[in-house]
Amino acid sequence: MSVSLADIEAAAGRLKGHAVETPLIESPALNDRLGRRVLIKPETLQRVGAFKFRGAYNRLVQLSADERTRGVVAFSSGNHAQGVALAARLLGMPALIVMPSDAPSVKVEATRRYGAEIRFYDRLTDDRVAIAAQVAAERGSVVVPAFDDPHIIAGQGTVGLELVRQAQALGVTLDVVACPIGGGGLLAGVSTAVKALSPKTAVVGVEPAGFDDTLRSLQKGERVTLTPTTRSLCDALESPAPGQLTFPILQKTVADVAVVTDAEVAEAMRYAFAVLKLVVEPGGSVGLAALLAGKVRSWGDGSTGLVLSGGNVDPELFAKVLREEV
């Protein structure tokens, strides 16, 4: 199952009046440092503080009345959890979220505030997919995947739809768009929209070192599953493999993948705070990290669209990053 521009435009219609159409912002200081024009899409300003609300709402709003009564179940380390929880609350349905016991407290607390029930699991010993499937079987709930679902991908694709149209309104045809990669839902949606609206624009995904499953999969020509032995600063991007639905889309639409280290991500978070005046979580910072590290090449005039995908960073971790302890 693929996702088309029409699917993304339909999602945009469903999201109108519910999701925030985040602005494009520009920093002369960043432009000067990089020697290129960068138009920033700050999904940190989206509802729940991340792009995930887009896909979650687009999925849940299409459920039948009977499905809404039985509710939804999802598994997530935080941003998808919050997106599903808020969408469920807005649509009047129950939601249970399976979350790792070491998920950032700021994301756990926010998910609870949106009214979802939380069931914790051990990231190292438990199978979150199995837990969610069991809950769904017991309750008759609908499982809402974090990325491997056409409705989720279409919802996330509205980020790219807005980005290109906002850039065009400024008279800019983007040379390249840089976007984070976890399981690939955001990148698949964004790249689908970008390539449909601006075929000459290159799309570059960015993922953390140690979790470069998308890069390895694209190099091999088939989905590669990693078995990481360490954690990443980017807790939101620790997917071990691209999705079954997202990967074929990425194969067709993505020009390159950059890989960034934790140190580069931390530096990008500090730069975003000090210069851009934005709080950006580690996973949301990877595109900026790649640009600052010179890892996103130009295909033309260098004008760049940058997706900052979320801002839900644990306060203690953020303080450590700012003190350069991370």
C-alpha positions in Angstrom: 0.0 0.0 0.0 1.4 3.3 -1.0 0.4 6.8 -0.2 -0.4 9.5 -2.8 -0.5 13.3 -2.8 -4.3 12.9 -2.9 -4.2 11.0 0.4 -2.1 13.7 2.0 -4.4 16.4 0.7 -7.4 14.5 2.1 -5.6 14.3 5.4 -4.9 18.0 5.4 -8.7 18.5 5.0 -9.4 16.4 8.0 -6.8 18.2 10.1 -7.9 21.7 9.2 -9.0 23.4 12.3 -7.6 20.7 14.6 -3.8 20.6 13.9 -1.7 23.7 13.8 -0.4 24.9 10.4 3.1 25.5 11.7 4.9 28.5 10.1 8.1 28.6 8.1 10.7 30.6 10.0 14.2 31.8 9.0 17.3 32.7 10.9 19.8 35.1 9.2 22.4 33.8 11.7 21.9 30.2 10.6 21.9 31.2 6.9 25.2 33.1 7.4 26.8 30.1 9.2 25.8 27.6 6.6 26.1 29.8 3.5 22.7 28.7 2.3 19.1 29.8 2.9 17.2 27.6 5.4 13.5 27.6 5.8 12.6 25.9 9.1 9.4 24.0 9.8 9.1 24.0 13.6 6.8 21.1 14.5 7.8 21.9 18.0 4.9 24.3 17.8 2.4 21.6 16.8 -0.2 20.3 19.3 1.5 17.9 21.7 4.8 19.5 20.7 5.5 17.2 17.8 4.3 16.3 14.3 2.8 13.0 15.6 -0.6 14.6 16.3 -1.1 14.9 12.5 -1.0 11.2 11.8 -2.8 10.1 14.9 -5.8 12.4 14.3 -6.0 11.4 10.6 -6.1 7.8 11.7 -8.5 8.1 14.5 -11.0 10.4 12.9 -11.7 7.7 10.2 -12.7 5.1 12.8 -16.3 3.9 12.8 -18.7 4.7 15.7 -18.3 1.1 16.9 -14.5 1.3 16.8 -14.5 4.5 18.7 -16.6 2.9 21.4 -14.0 0.2 21.8 -11.1 2.6 21.7 -7.5 2.4 20.6 -4.2 1.1 21.8 -0.8 2.3 20.7 2.9 1.7 21.7 5.3 4.6 21.9 8.2 6.2 23.8 6.3 9.5 23.9 5.3 11.6 21.0 3.1 9.1 19.2 1.6 8.4 22.6 0.7 12.0 23.1 -0.6 12.4 19.6 -2.9 9.3 20.0 -4.0 10.3 23.5 -5.0 13.9 22.5 -6.7 12.7 19.3 -8.7 10.1 21.2 -9.7 12.8 23.8 -10.9 15.2 21.1 -12.8 12.4 19.4 -14.3 11.0 22.6 -12.8 7.6 22.7 -10.7 5.7 25.2 -6.9 5.1 24.6 -4.3 2.9 26.2 -0.7 3.5 25.5 2.1 0.9 26.0 5.2 2.9 27.0 8.7 1.9 28.0 9.4 2.3 31.7 12.3 4.6 30.9 10.4 6.9 28.7 11.1 10.6 29.4 8.9 11.7 32.3 7.8 14.8 30.4 6.2 12.6 27.7 4.6 10.2 30.2 3.1 13.0 32.2 1.8 14.7 29.1 0.2 11.5 27.8 -1.6 11.1 31.2 -2.8 14.7 31.0 -4.5 14.0 27.7 -6.5 11.2 29.4 -4.9 8.0 28.2 -4.3 4.9 30.3 -0.6 3.9 30.4 0.8 0.4 30.6 4.6 0.3 31.1 7.0 -2.4 29.7 10.7 -3.1 30.0 12.4 -2.0 26.8 15.0 -4.8 27.1 12.9 -7.8 28.0 9.3 -7.2 26.9 7.7 -7.2 23.5 5.6 -4.0 23.2 3.9 -5.2 20.0 2.7 -8.4 21.7 1.5 -6.4 24.7 -0.5 -4.0 22.5 -1.9 -6.9 20.5 -3.0 -8.7 23.7 -4.7 -5.5 25.0 -6.5 -5.0 21.6 -7.7 -8.6 21.6 -9.0 -8.3 25.2 -10.8 -5.0 24.6 -11.6 -5.2 20.9 -9.5 -2.0 20.5 -7.9 -0.8 17.3 -4.1 -0.8 17.3 -2.7 2.5 16.0 0.9 1.9 14.7 3.4 4.7 15.2 4.4 4.8 11.5 3.6 1.7 9.4 0.0 2.7 8.5 -1.1 4.6 5.3 -3.3 6.9 7.3 -0.5 7.8 9.7 1.9 8.3 6.8 -0.6 10.6 5.0 -1.2 12.6 8.1 2.5 13.1 8.6 2.8 14.0 5.0 0.9 17.2 5.6 4.2 18.6 7.1 5.7 18.3 3.6 2.6 19.6 1.9 2.6 22.8 4.0 6.4 23.2 3.8 6.6 23.2 0.0 3.5 25.4 -0.4 4.7 27.9 2.2 8.1 28.0 0.5 6.5 28.5 -2.9 4.5 31.4 -1.4 7.8 33.0 -0.6 9.0 32.5 -4.1 11.4 29.7 -3.1 11.8 26.4 -4.9 13.7 24.2 -2.4 16.9 22.5 -3.4 16.7 20.0 -0.6 14.6 19.1 2.4 16.2 17.5 5.5 13.9 15.4 7.8 14.4 13.0 10.7 14.0 9.2 10.4 12.7 6.8 13.0 10.5 4.2 11.5 10.0 6.4 8.4 6.4 7.5 8.7 7.3 11.2 8.8 9.9 11.0 6.1 7.7 8.8 3.8 4.9 11.3 4.1 7.1 14.3 3.7 9.0 12.9 0.8 5.8 11.9 -1.0 4.4 15.4 -0.8 7.7 17.1 -1.6 8.4 15.0 -4.7 4.8 15.4 -6.0 4.8 19.2 -5.6 8.4 19.9 -6.3 10.0 17.0 -8.3 13.5 18.6 -8.5 13.8 19.0 -4.7 16.0 16.3 -3.1 14.8 14.8 0.2 17.4 13.8 2.7 16.6 11.7 5.8 18.7 12.0 8.9 19.1 9.3 11.6 21.2 8.7 14.7 24.4 6.7 14.7 23.8 3.2 15.8 20.3 3.3 14.5 21.1 3.9 10.8 18.8 1.0 9.7 17.3 3.1 6.9 20.6 4.0 5.4 21.8 0.3 5.6 18.4 -0.9 4.1 18.6 1.6 1.2 22.2 0.5 0.5 21.3 -3.2 0.6 18.0 -2.8 -1.3 16.0 -4.5 1.3 14.8 -3.9 4.9 17.6 -4.4 7.4 16.9 -5.0 11.1 19.5 -3.8 13.6 20.2 -5.2 17.0 21.5 -2.2 18.9 23.7 -2.7 21.9 23.6 0.9 23.1 21.1 3.6 23.4 20.9 6.9 21.5 20.3 10.4 22.8 17.5 10.4 20.2 15.0 8.2 22.1 12.3 9.0 19.6 14.4 7.6 16.7 15.4 4.2 18.0 13.5 2.1 15.6 15.6 -1.0 14.6 14.1 -1.2 11.1 12.2 0.8 8.6 8.6 -0.1 8.2 7.2 -2.5 5.6 5.0 0.3 4.2 7.5 3.2 4.6 10.6 1.5 3.2 9.3 1.1 -0.5 8.3 4.8 -0.4 11.7 5.8 0.9 13.4 3.8 -1.9 11.5 5.8 -4.5 11.6 9.3 -3.0 14.7 9.8 -0.8 18.0 11.0 -2.4 20.3 10.5 0.6 20.6 9.6 4.3 22.8 11.4 6.7 23.9 9.9 10.1 24.6 12.1 13.1 26.3 11.4 16.4 25.0 12.1 19.9 27.6 14.9 20.2 26.4 16.5 17.0 22.8 16.3 18.1 23.6 17.9 21.5 25.4 20.7 19.7 22.3 21.2 17.5 20.1 21.4 20.5 22.3 24.0 22.1 22.4 26.0 18.8 18.6 25.8 18.5 18.2 27.2 22.0 20.9 29.9 21.8 20.4 31.1 18.3 17.0 30.0 17.0 15.4 30.5 20.4 13.7 27.1 20.1 13.6 24.1 22.5 14.0 21.0 20.3 14.2 17.4 21.5 17.2 15.2 20.4 15.3 13.3 17.7 13.8 16.5 16.4 17.3 18.1 16.1 18.9 15.6 13.8 18.3 17.5 10.6 19.8 20.7 12.1 22.7 18.6 13.4 23.4 17.2 9.9 23.3 20.7 8.5 25.7 22.1 11.1 28.0 19.2 10.6 28.1 19.7 6.8 26.4 16.3 6.1 23.6 17.6 3.9 25.0 18.3 0.4 23.5 20.7 -2.1 21.9 19.7 -5.4 21.5 23.2 -6.7 21.2 26.7 -5.1 21.3 25.2 -1.6 18.0 26.5 -0.4 16.9 24.1 2.3 13.8 23.1 4.1 14.4 21.8 7.6 11.9 19.9 9.6 12.3 20.2 13.4 10.0 17.4 14.3 9.4 17.8 18.1 10.3 19.7 21.2 9.4 17.3 24.1 12.7 17.0 25.8 13.1 15.9 29.4 14.0 19.0 31.5 16.9 17.3 33.3 18.4 16.0 30.0 18.0 19.4 28.4 19.8 21.1 31.3 22.7 18.6 30.9 22.8 19.3 27.2 23.0 23.1 27.8 25.7 22.6 30.4 27.6 20.5 27.8 27.5 17.5 30.0 26.1 15.4 27.2 
